[in-house]
Structures are given as structure tokens and as C-alpha cells.
């Protein structure tokens, strides 16, 4: 005989104290000559890279996110054109000593970075929190199944199938901050990392009797 069953979804979320930060740092240069724009960009980005490493960034966790070179024509009110070349280079910089995030931000700006697009705070050991979120989702589904079965005068007796829909980390993204170049000023840009979240969703089919 066919087994009676109910299908429920469960979700779980755990909060973790952020212990790493990822900065998205950009350098933009422009020149009437494409080679000059590229050369200036390379020199500045090298200075920025060296500066953030000296300030506490993890050298092994620096990677290029985006790189582009393109011409741009500007027209004045008499229709005359001015051609220049724009070079954009964006790199992701990970800071594993999160207390030094502000120092790294300031170092990047002082070395010539033109933009600090955002800072993402997350956790280094994500697996532990993924497992906790998954357990929470499974327990949530089990609790729902027991409530539904009880309301129907039934009892949950077995698990027929389990589907892990998703396990996602939700880093905290800091978009509003001000890091300015400073000369002979000891104050560091204040950064207050918020907690990160891990979410999990499951679908479970329970047998009822």
C-alpha cells in the first residue's frame, strides 16, 4: 500500500561573528595615450598592493576582480572632440586580521587608489556555520511536520526523502564609509564589522501513520 506522507520545507539561520574582511579597491587612470594610461595604472596598483600588504592584508588572497581599457570621446560645445583612454583595475583584498581593516583601507587610499567600492565582512571557517544552519533547517522541518501531523490526528513515523535546497552565506556588506588620504595623522578610519549570517533551506518528505 502507498505510504501516507506530508512534504514540508524548513529553514535555518545562524549568526557568526565576522573574522575576515574583503575590500574591493579600484584604480582608474586616464591619458591621451592608451599605453600611458595602462602604465600609470600598473604603477599605481603595484603601489596600492604593496601598501595594503604592509598594512596587514593577506598577500596570498589578493586577486584581480576586473580590468578594462577603453577609449572615451568628449565633445565641447563647438563639436570638437577630445579622445582619451581610461584604464580601470579592481582587485579584491582579504584582511584576515579584521582589526586592521581600517588601516588597510587608509593604506590603499594613501597609495593612490581612486575608489573603495565596498567592504564585505564574513567568516573564515564557513563549514561549521553551514552545518549548524543545515541542522536548524532540518529541525524546523521536523517541527512543522509534527505540528501538521498532530493537527490531522496522525504521527510522524519515518523520513522518506530529504532535499537540501540551498545553504548560503550572507556576508555583511559595508557600503557607506569614508576613507581619506591623511598625512601625518595617526587616526585610522573606524570600521565596525557586523555579524555574518548563514542560511539553509531543506525540503523533507515525512511518512505519517
C-alpha positions, 0 to 999 in steps of 0.5 A: 500500500502507498505510504501516507506522507506530508512534504514540508520545507524548513529553514535555518539561520545562524549568526557568526561573528565576522573574522575576515574582511574583503575590500574591493579597491579600484584604480582608474587612470586616464591619458591621451595615450592608451599605453600611458594610461595602462602604465600609470595604472600598473604603477599605481596598483603595484603601489596600492598592493604593496601598501595594503600588504604592509598594512596587514592584508593577506598577500596570498588572497589578493586577486584581480576582480576586473580590468578594462581599457577603453577609449572615451570621446568628449565633445565641447560645445563647438563639436570638437572632440577630445579622445582619451583612454581610461584604464580601470583595475579592481582587485579584491583584498582579504584582511584576515586580521579584521582589526586592521581593516581600517588601516588597510583601507587608509593604506590603499587610499594613501597609495593612490587608489581612486575608489573603495567600492565596498567592504564585505565582512564574513567568516573564515571557517564557513563549514561549521556555520553551514552545518549548524544552519543545515541542522536548524533547517532540518529541525524546523522541518521536523517541527512543522511536520509534527505540528501538521501531523498532530493537527490531522490526528496522525504521527510522524513515523519515518523520513522518506526523502530529504532535499537540501535546497540551498545553504548560503552565506550572507556576508555583511556588506559595508557600503557607506564609509569614508576613507581619506588620504591623511598625512601625518595623522595617526587616526585610522578610519573606524570600521565596525564589522557586523555579524555574518549570517548563514542560511539553509533551506531543506525540503523533507518528505515525512511518512505519517501513520 
